[in-house]
Each structure stands twice: as structure tokens, then as C-alpha cells.
Amino acid sequence: MESVPANYIRQLDVAAGADGQVNVTVWSSSSNSSEPVTISVLDDAGDVVASHKSVANKNFEFAVDKPKLWSPLTPHLYNLTVTLGEDEVSSYTGFRTISVGEIDGVKRPLINGEFHFLFGTLDQGWWPDGLMTPPNREAMVYDLKVLKSLGVNMLRKHIKVEPDLFYQACDQIGLYVIQDMPSMPLRRPNSEQQAEFERQLELLIQQHKSYPSIGTWVIYNEGWGQITDTYYPEFDLTARVKELDPTRLVDPTSGWHDHGAGDFHDNHHYANPQCGSPFYSIASTPYDPSRIGIQGEFGGIGHNISEEHAWKVPQAINGVNQTYEIDETLEAYNYRGHKLMSELREQVEMFSCSAAVWTQTTDVEGEVNGFMTYDRRLLRLDEAQWKADIQALYDAAEARGGGAHKRKMRTTPAGPYMPRGGSWVSGEVAS
């Protein structure tokens, strides 16, 4: 609980671009108020680098001269102090511009004007002792640091919205987030259900649009709750998302039922990728060169483990065959991983592949295809091999006009979080 004045700051919307322009709205508890507000931007040393005065409940802009930019390689952040009457709040922002560009005739995702090849995992955020609820912030950050230590620069937060601390950690660590809208059931919604879906989509955007790390919004996943017979709602929804948040890209239909909306052409295929390529499998569609080619899901190879790592959940143990492919040994798992990553690299070199999402960060109930097991005690990867394969994607993209990886991807040690049973080790169970 916090004691606040009668008129207090209830929400702060901030978007800072690579050109130094800062777009701000300070929302007060009194929506009719036009009380003066002051916002200050502070660097790491606590020095004020810019300050601006305006009024509450009205959008305004000001500039910061030559700010350090946010990207997965350089996740620079600036602190903010905002005052409204007797109320004062602290926040932060990162200066970055996300856009679509064309390099040698291929549509590419740009961060601060440079083509970044985006590679990461499908991150479903399951926890054995809390299902959708992580035990604490330390546990969430541990998963992110494991990914970052491998050279990953992106994750797709899959049909789940995380606590705010998750996105703060992505801002700080430097992970580009592709954020899904949670799906409706796999059936055609009625008009009331569609209206509620659209209302909650707007809430998702409004509540999370100030996090620098979120770079793309996903509206539908593999046709779940997507109307396809009488009209294609993803066109209007894409326009609405762009109206609410013009600073990010939109992937309206990840996987199936693509009709040409949005910034991405998104292919799903297991186990091998079909990323921006001249071949595809249904229910994905032929690559559309007018949009960015992304492999929204691929990989998914699994490796069976003892029931202890599945948290002894009967549904998880009995549903292991939901995994797309089972490799009987870790040697086979890493062999297959290298083959699939090499195929992805070739598609970056030869075709129009700009981003890819590997399934997945950790095992979930019914699938044993995570980089880590459900209990986070086993890391399946041959780390040296996977780091090299991931870096090879960035090198291939650089040869195709990418400028973001002229130096090697910075990695972050995964500690100090200790999963139950001990810290993870590669290829064996911790004692």
C-alpha cells in the first residue's frame, strides 16, 4: 500500500526513439486535470540529461541529445523522475526505434536502422510448483540469463502475459520480446467473445507499451479463436494495434490462416525450418516477399527424461508423445539440433529469413523439448556447439546486410539462481 495525494500519477506512457525524441503522457487520477508535470531524464551517474515541463493527461514530446541507444547488444536504459503536484514517481526508458526496412530487395526487421537477425525461443513460462506463476523474480531472471548466456537475443512470450518484473528484466538484460496475445479456444468465437478478445488485446497494449524490450505484438497463434469464414478480423486489429502503439511491429497471424496482414509472413513447421524460403507446408502459406520472413516456430526436438525431472505429474509423463520428435540420447538431441540450426543458417544465407523461434526454453507438461527440463536441473545443450550455431546465424545475416553483429553477441552468466535440487549442468543431472 502507498499513500498518495488526492490527485496522483496513475499511469505513465513513454516511448523514446533512436533520434532522441521522447513521447510522454502522464495520466493523473483526475482525468480532467491539466495540472503541471515535470519529467527528468537521468543517466547512470544520476545526472539530469534532459528535463521538460508540460501538463497531465495530454501527450507531449521533448528531445534528449545523442542518447545511448537500447538494443539486445547494448541494453542502455535511462532513469526517469516525474512529478505532479505533491506526487513523484520513478521509472525508466530505453531509446530505440523498431521498423521495417528493405536491404537488397528483402524486407528486414530494423532496430535503430540496422538489420538484427532475431533468434530466440518459444517461452511459455511454465513452472512445476506454480504452473503459470513463477516462484519469484530470481527464477524468472534465471531462465532469461540462461538464454542470454547462449547468445540468444530474442524470445517469443507464448500466449501468456508475464508479471511486470519479467519485462523489466528483458529490458535490463537485452532480450527483444515478441509478445503474444493469449489465445481464445480453438473454435469460432461469437460476437460477444470477439469483442472481449479485442478489449483485452487493447489492455495488453496499453499496459505494456512502455517496455523497450517488447518489439512485436502477435495477435493470433495458429488460428486459435481466429474468424476466417465471414471476414478477416486481423486486418482491423492490426490497424488498431498500430494506432495504439505505432512504435512496434505487428505479427497478426503466427502460423496458420495468413491473409496478408501485418509486418510478418510467419511460418510454423516441425522439425525443420521453412523460413522465407521457396517451399512451405500447409497450413502455412507461400512466403510473401512484401513482408518480413519469420520462422515463428520450429525445432521442438525432444529428449525423454526420468519422472523426477517431470515433477512426477502423471499428465506430463503420459503426454510425452505430444513432443514433435523424441531423441533417445543427448548425443542424438544435439546432433539433430546442429542439423536443424545449420539448415536455418542456410536459409538465412540463401533466402529471406530474418528471424526464427526455436521450441522451446523449458519442458512443459506434455512436452520434453526444452533447452532445460521442467525443473531446470538439466540443460540438454552442448553449449559450445549451440553458441557457435547461434553466432553463425548472426554472421550469415551480417553477410546479407545485417549491421547489428559486427562484434560478437555479448553473453551473460546464468547464475546465481539455484533450481530445486541444485544448479543446472550440461548433459547430466545435478547432484
C-alpha positions as CSV (number, residue, x, y, z in Angstrom):
1,M,0.0,0.0,0.0
2,E,1.1,3.5,-0.8
3,S,-0.2,6.8,0.5
4,V,-0.8,9.3,-2.4
5,P,-2.2,12.8,-2.8
6,A,-5.8,13.3,-3.9
7,N,-4.5,13.8,-7.5
8,Y,-1.8,11.4,-8.2
9,I,0.0,9.8,-11.2
10,R,-1.9,6.6,-12.2
11,Q,0.0,5.7,-15.4
12,L,3.0,6.8,-17.3
13,D,3.3,6.2,-21.1
14,V,6.8,6.7,-22.5
15,A,8.2,5.9,-25.9
16,A,11.8,7.0,-26.7
17,G,13.2,6.8,-30.2
18,A,16.7,6.4,-31.6
19,D,16.5,10.1,-32.7
20,G,16.3,11.2,-29.1
21,Q,12.6,12.2,-29.2
22,V,10.7,11.2,-26.1
23,N,6.9,10.9,-26.3
24,V,5.1,11.1,-23.0
25,T,1.7,11.1,-21.4
26,V,1.4,11.5,-17.7
27,W,-2.1,10.2,-16.7
28,S,-3.5,11.5,-13.4
29,S,-6.2,10.1,-11.1
30,S,-8.3,13.1,-12.1
31,S,-8.9,12.7,-15.8
32,N,-10.0,16.3,-16.2
33,S,-6.9,17.7,-14.6
34,S,-4.4,19.8,-16.5
35,E,-2.0,20.2,-13.6
36,P,1.6,20.9,-14.4
37,V,4.0,18.0,-14.6
38,T,7.8,17.8,-14.8
39,I,9.8,14.9,-16.2
40,S,13.6,14.5,-15.9
41,V,15.8,12.0,-17.7
42,L,18.8,10.8,-15.7
43,D,21.9,8.9,-16.9
44,D,23.7,6.1,-15.0
45,A,25.6,8.6,-12.8
46,G,22.3,10.2,-11.7
47,D,22.9,13.4,-13.7
48,V,19.9,15.0,-15.4
49,V,20.5,14.9,-19.2
50,A,17.1,16.5,-20.1
51,S,14.1,17.9,-18.4
52,H,10.7,19.1,-19.6
53,K,7.5,20.7,-18.3
54,S,4.0,20.1,-19.6
55,V,0.6,19.2,-18.2
56,A,-1.1,16.0,-17.2
57,N,-3.4,13.9,-19.4
58,K,-2.0,15.4,-22.6
59,N,0.6,13.9,-24.9
60,F,3.8,15.9,-25.2
61,E,7.3,15.5,-26.7
62,F,10.8,16.6,-25.9
63,A,14.3,15.7,-27.0
64,V,17.5,14.2,-25.5
65,D,20.7,15.0,-27.3
66,K,22.6,12.0,-28.6
67,P,21.3,9.3,-26.2
68,K,22.9,5.9,-25.8
69,L,20.6,3.5,-27.7
70,W,18.9,0.3,-26.4
71,S,19.3,-2.9,-28.4
72,P,19.9,-6.5,-27.5
73,L,23.6,-5.9,-27.9
74,T,23.6,-2.6,-25.9
75,P,20.6,-2.5,-23.5
76,H,21.2,1.1,-22.3
77,L,18.5,2.4,-20.0
78,Y,17.8,5.9,-18.6
79,N,16.0,6.6,-15.3
80,L,13.0,9.0,-15.2
81,T,11.6,11.1,-12.5
82,V,8.1,12.5,-12.9
83,T,6.3,15.0,-10.6
84,L,2.7,16.0,-10.5
85,G,1.9,18.4,-7.6
86,E,2.9,16.6,-4.5
87,D,3.3,13.2,-6.2
88,E,6.5,11.9,-7.6
89,V,7.2,8.6,-9.4
90,S,10.4,7.0,-10.7
91,S,10.6,4.9,-13.9
92,Y,12.9,4.3,-16.8
93,T,13.1,4.1,-20.6
94,G,15.3,3.0,-23.4
95,F,15.9,4.8,-26.7
96,R,15.3,2.6,-29.7
97,T,13.4,2.6,-33.0
98,I,11.9,-0.6,-34.4
99,S,10.9,-0.5,-38.1
100,V,10.7,-2.4,-41.3
101,G,13.4,-1.8,-44.0
102,E,14.5,-3.2,-47.3
103,I,18.0,-4.5,-47.8
104,D,19.0,-5.8,-51.2
105,G,15.3,-6.3,-52.1
106,V,14.4,-8.2,-48.8
107,K,12.2,-6.9,-46.1
108,R,14.0,-6.9,-42.8
109,P,13.3,-6.0,-39.1
110,L,15.4,-3.0,-38.1
111,I,16.5,-1.9,-34.7
112,N,17.9,1.6,-34.7
113,G,18.1,1.4,-38.5
114,E,20.1,-1.8,-38.6
115,F,19.0,-5.3,-39.6
116,H,19.2,-7.5,-36.5
117,F,18.6,-11.2,-37.1
118,L,16.4,-12.2,-34.3
119,F,16.8,-15.7,-32.8
120,G,15.3,-17.0,-29.6
121,T,13.0,-19.5,-28.0
122,L,9.3,-20.1,-27.6
123,D,9.0,-19.1,-24.0
124,Q,5.8,-20.5,-22.4
125,G,6.7,-19.7,-18.8
126,W,5.6,-22.9,-17.1
127,W,6.7,-23.7,-13.5
128,P,6.3,-27.1,-11.9
129,D,5.3,-25.7,-8.5
130,G,3.1,-22.9,-9.8
131,L,2.1,-23.7,-13.4
132,M,1.7,-20.2,-14.8
133,T,3.1,-18.5,-11.7
134,P,6.9,-18.3,-11.2
135,P,8.1,-18.8,-7.7
136,N,9.9,-15.5,-7.6
137,R,11.7,-12.9,-9.7
138,E,15.1,-14.7,-9.3
139,A,13.6,-17.8,-11.0
140,M,12.3,-15.7,-13.9
141,V,15.6,-13.9,-14.4
142,Y,17.5,-17.2,-14.2
143,D,15.7,-18.5,-17.3
144,L,16.4,-15.3,-19.2
145,K,20.1,-15.4,-18.2
146,V,20.4,-19.0,-19.4
147,L,19.1,-17.8,-22.8
148,K,21.3,-14.8,-22.9
149,S,24.4,-16.8,-22.0
150,L,23.9,-18.9,-25.1
151,G,23.8,-15.8,-27.4
152,V,20.1,-15.7,-27.8
153,N,18.8,-12.1,-28.5
154,M,15.0,-12.7,-28.5
155,L,12.2,-14.7,-27.0
156,R,8.6,-15.2,-28.0
157,K,6.4,-14.9,-24.9
158,H,3.9,-17.5,-26.0
159,I,0.2,-17.0,-25.3
160,K,0.9,-15.7,-21.8
161,V,1.4,-12.3,-20.2
162,E,4.1,-12.2,-17.5
163,P,4.5,-10.0,-14.4
164,D,6.0,-6.6,-15.0
165,L,9.3,-7.7,-13.5
166,F,9.8,-10.2,-16.4
167,Y,9.7,-7.4,-18.9
168,Q,11.9,-5.2,-16.7
169,A,14.5,-8.0,-16.7
170,C,14.3,-8.3,-20.5
171,D,14.9,-4.5,-20.8
172,Q,17.9,-4.8,-18.5
173,I,19.5,-8.0,-19.9
174,G,18.8,-7.1,-23.6
175,L,16.3,-9.5,-25.0
176,Y,13.9,-8.5,-27.8
177,V,10.4,-9.7,-26.8
178,I,7.8,-10.9,-29.3
179,Q,4.7,-10.7,-27.2
180,D,1.7,-12.9,-27.9
181,M,-1.9,-12.1,-27.1
182,P,-3.3,-15.0,-25.1
183,S,-5.5,-17.1,-27.4
184,M,-9.2,-17.9,-27.4
185,P,-10.2,-21.6,-27.6
186,L,-9.8,-23.4,-30.9
187,R,-13.3,-22.6,-32.2
188,R,-15.1,-19.8,-33.8
189,P,-15.9,-17.1,-31.3
190,N,-19.4,-15.4,-31.2
191,S,-19.7,-11.6,-31.3
192,E,-19.5,-11.2,-27.5
193,Q,-16.4,-13.3,-27.3
194,Q,-14.7,-11.5,-30.2
195,A,-15.5,-8.1,-28.5
196,E,-14.0,-9.3,-25.2
197,F,-10.9,-10.6,-27.0
198,E,-10.4,-7.2,-28.7
199,R,-10.9,-5.4,-25.4
200,Q,-8.3,-7.5,-23.7
201,L,-5.9,-7.0,-26.7
202,E,-6.1,-3.3,-26.2
203,L,-5.4,-3.7,-22.4
204,L,-2.3,-5.8,-23.3
205,I,-1.0,-3.0,-25.5
206,Q,-1.9,-0.1,-23.1
207,Q,-0.4,-1.8,-20.1
208,H,2.9,-2.9,-21.7
209,K,3.7,-0.4,-24.4
210,S,6.4,1.4,-22.4
211,Y,8.8,-1.5,-22.1
212,P,11.7,-1.0,-24.5
213,S,12.3,-4.7,-25.0
214,I,8.9,-5.5,-26.4
215,G,9.3,-5.1,-30.2
216,T,6.5,-7.1,-31.8
217,W,2.9,-7.9,-30.9
218,V,1.3,-11.2,-32.0
219,I,-2.5,-11.2,-32.3
220,Y,-3.4,-14.8,-33.3
221,N,-1.5,-18.1,-32.9
222,E,-2.2,-21.0,-35.3
223,G,-5.8,-20.0,-35.9
224,W,-6.9,-20.3,-32.2
225,G,-10.1,-18.2,-32.0
226,Q,-9.5,-16.6,-35.4
227,I,-12.5,-15.9,-37.6
228,T,-11.8,-17.0,-41.2
229,D,-15.2,-17.6,-42.8
230,T,-17.1,-14.3,-42.9
231,Y,-14.3,-11.8,-42.6
232,Y,-10.6,-11.5,-41.6
233,P,-10.5,-9.5,-38.3
234,E,-6.7,-9.4,-38.2
235,F,-6.7,-6.5,-40.7
236,D,-8.7,-4.2,-38.5
237,L,-7.0,-5.5,-35.4
238,T,-3.6,-4.8,-36.9
239,A,-4.7,-1.2,-37.7
240,R,-6.0,-0.8,-34.1
241,V,-2.7,-2.1,-32.6
242,K,-0.7,0.3,-34.8
243,E,-3.0,3.2,-33.7
244,L,-2.5,2.4,-30.0
245,D,1.3,1.7,-30.5
246,P,2.9,3.0,-33.7
247,T,6.4,2.2,-32.3
248,R,6.3,-1.6,-32.8
249,L,5.8,-4.2,-35.5
250,V,2.7,-6.5,-35.6
251,D,2.6,-10.2,-36.5
252,P,-1.2,-10.8,-36.8
253,T,-1.2,-14.5,-37.6
254,S,1.6,-16.6,-36.3
255,G,1.4,-19.9,-38.1
256,W,-1.8,-20.6,-39.9
257,H,-4.5,-18.6,-41.8
258,D,-2.3,-15.8,-43.1
259,H,-4.2,-13.4,-45.4
260,G,-1.5,-10.8,-45.9
261,A,-2.0,-8.5,-42.9
262,G,0.8,-7.0,-40.8
263,D,4.6,-6.8,-41.0
264,F,5.5,-10.5,-41.0
265,H,5.0,-13.6,-43.0
266,D,5.1,-16.3,-40.3
267,N,5.8,-20.0,-41.0
268,H,5.4,-22.8,-38.4
269,H,6.9,-26.1,-39.2
270,Y,8.5,-29.0,-37.2
271,A,11.1,-30.0,-37.0
272,N,13.0,-28.3,-39.9
273,P,12.5,-24.6,-40.8
274,Q,10.9,-23.1,-43.9
275,C,11.9,-19.5,-43.2
276,G,11.4,-17.0,-46.0
277,S,12.0,-19.9,-48.4
278,P,10.6,-21.0,-51.7
279,F,9.0,-24.1,-50.1
280,Y,6.3,-24.5,-47.4
281,S,3.9,-26.9,-45.8
282,I,0.2,-26.4,-45.0
283,A,-1.3,-24.8,-43.0
284,S,1.4,-22.2,-43.5
285,T,1.3,-20.3,-46.8
286,P,3.9,-19.5,-49.5
287,Y,6.4,-16.8,-48.4
288,D,5.2,-13.3,-49.1
289,P,8.2,-11.1,-50.1
290,S,6.2,-7.9,-49.2
291,R,6.7,-8.7,-45.5
292,I,9.4,-9.9,-43.1
293,G,10.0,-13.7,-43.3
294,I,10.0,-15.2,-39.8
295,Q,10.1,-18.9,-38.6
296,G,7.5,-18.4,-35.8
297,E,8.1,-22.0,-34.6
298,F,10.4,-24.8,-35.5
299,G,12.7,-27.3,-33.8
300,G,10.7,-28.9,-31.0
301,I,13.0,-31.9,-30.8
302,G,12.7,-33.7,-27.5
303,H,14.7,-36.0,-25.2
304,N,12.9,-38.2,-22.7
305,I,13.9,-37.9,-19.1
306,S,13.2,-39.6,-15.8
307,E,10.0,-38.8,-14.0
308,E,11.8,-36.7,-11.4
309,H,12.5,-34.0,-13.9
310,A,8.8,-34.0,-15.0
311,W,7.9,-33.2,-11.4
312,K,6.1,-36.6,-11.3
313,V,3.0,-35.1,-12.9
314,P,1.0,-38.0,-14.4
315,Q,-0.4,-35.9,-17.2
316,A,3.1,-34.7,-18.2
317,I,4.6,-38.2,-18.1
318,N,1.7,-39.8,-20.1
319,G,1.7,-37.0,-22.6
320,V,5.4,-37.1,-23.6
321,N,4.4,-38.2,-27.1
322,Q,3.0,-34.8,-27.7
323,T,6.6,-33.8,-28.3
324,Y,7.3,-33.4,-32.0
325,E,10.3,-35.7,-32.1
326,I,11.9,-37.8,-29.4
327,D,15.7,-38.3,-29.4
328,E,16.8,-41.2,-27.3
329,T,20.1,-39.7,-26.2
330,L,21.6,-36.3,-25.6
331,E,24.1,-37.0,-28.3
332,A,21.2,-37.6,-30.7
333,Y,19.5,-34.5,-29.4
334,N,22.5,-32.3,-30.0
335,Y,23.2,-33.9,-33.4
336,R,19.7,-33.1,-34.6
337,G,19.9,-29.6,-33.1
338,H,23.0,-28.9,-35.1
339,K,21.5,-30.2,-38.3
340,L,18.4,-28.1,-37.9
341,M,20.3,-24.9,-36.9
342,S,22.6,-25.5,-39.9
343,E,19.5,-25.7,-42.2
344,L,18.3,-22.4,-40.7
345,R,21.6,-20.8,-41.3
346,E,21.5,-21.9,-44.9
347,Q,18.1,-20.3,-45.3
348,V,19.5,-17.0,-43.9
349,E,22.3,-17.3,-46.5
350,M,20.1,-18.3,-49.4
351,F,16.6,-17.0,-48.9
352,S,14.8,-14.3,-47.0
353,C,14.9,-15.5,-43.4
354,S,15.1,-12.7,-40.9
355,A,14.0,-14.2,-37.6
356,A,13.4,-17.6,-36.0
357,V,11.8,-19.1,-32.8
358,W,13.0,-22.4,-31.5
359,T,10.6,-24.5,-29.5
360,Q,11.4,-24.1,-26.6
361,T,13.0,-22.7,-23.4
362,T,12.0,-25.4,-21.0
363,D,9.9,-28.6,-20.9
364,V,6.2,-28.1,-20.2
365,E,3.6,-30.6,-19.1
366,G,3.2,-32.9,-22.0
367,E,6.4,-31.9,-23.9
368,V,10.0,-32.7,-23.2
369,N,11.6,-30.5,-25.8
370,G,13.1,-27.6,-23.8
371,F,16.6,-26.4,-23.6
372,M,16.1,-27.1,-19.9
373,T,14.0,-29.7,-18.2
374,Y,10.8,-28.6,-16.3
375,D,12.6,-28.5,-13.0
376,R,15.6,-26.5,-14.6
377,R,18.1,-29.1,-13.3
378,L,19.2,-30.4,-16.7
379,L,20.5,-28.3,-19.6
380,R,20.4,-30.6,-22.6
381,L,22.7,-28.5,-24.8
382,D,26.2,-29.0,-25.9
383,E,26.9,-25.3,-25.0
384,A,29.9,-24.8,-27.3
385,Q,28.0,-26.2,-30.3
386,W,24.9,-24.2,-29.7
387,K,26.7,-21.0,-29.1
388,A,28.6,-21.5,-32.3
389,D,25.4,-22.3,-34.3
390,I,23.6,-19.3,-32.9
391,Q,26.5,-17.0,-33.7
392,A,26.6,-18.5,-37.2
393,L,23.1,-17.1,-37.8
394,Y,24.2,-13.6,-37.0
395,D,27.3,-13.9,-39.1
396,A,25.1,-15.1,-42.1
397,A,22.8,-12.2,-41.6
398,E,25.7,-9.8,-41.5
399,A,26.8,-11.1,-44.9
400,R,23.3,-10.3,-46.1
401,G,23.4,-6.7,-44.9
402,G,23.0,-7.0,-41.2
403,G,25.0,-4.5,-39.3
404,A,24.0,-5.4,-35.7
405,H,26.5,-8.2,-35.0
406,K,29.8,-6.6,-36.2
407,R,31.0,-7.7,-32.8
408,K,30.1,-11.0,-31.1
409,M,26.9,-11.3,-29.1
410,R,27.6,-10.4,-25.5
411,T,26.7,-13.2,-23.2
412,T,25.6,-13.1,-19.5
413,P,26.4,-15.7,-16.9
414,A,23.3,-17.6,-15.8
415,G,23.8,-17.6,-12.0
416,P,23.0,-17.2,-9.2
417,Y,19.5,-18.8,-9.1
418,M,19.7,-22.5,-8.0
419,P,16.7,-24.6,-9.1
420,R,15.4,-27.1,-6.7
421,G,17.9,-30.0,-6.4
422,G,21.0,-27.9,-7.3
423,S,22.4,-25.8,-10.2
424,W,22.0,-26.9,-13.8
425,V,24.8,-28.7,-15.6
426,S,25.1,-29.5,-19.2
427,G,24.2,-33.0,-20.1
428,E,23.7,-34.5,-16.7
429,V,21.6,-34.3,-13.6
430,A,22.9,-32.1,-10.8
431,S,23.5,-33.9,-7.6
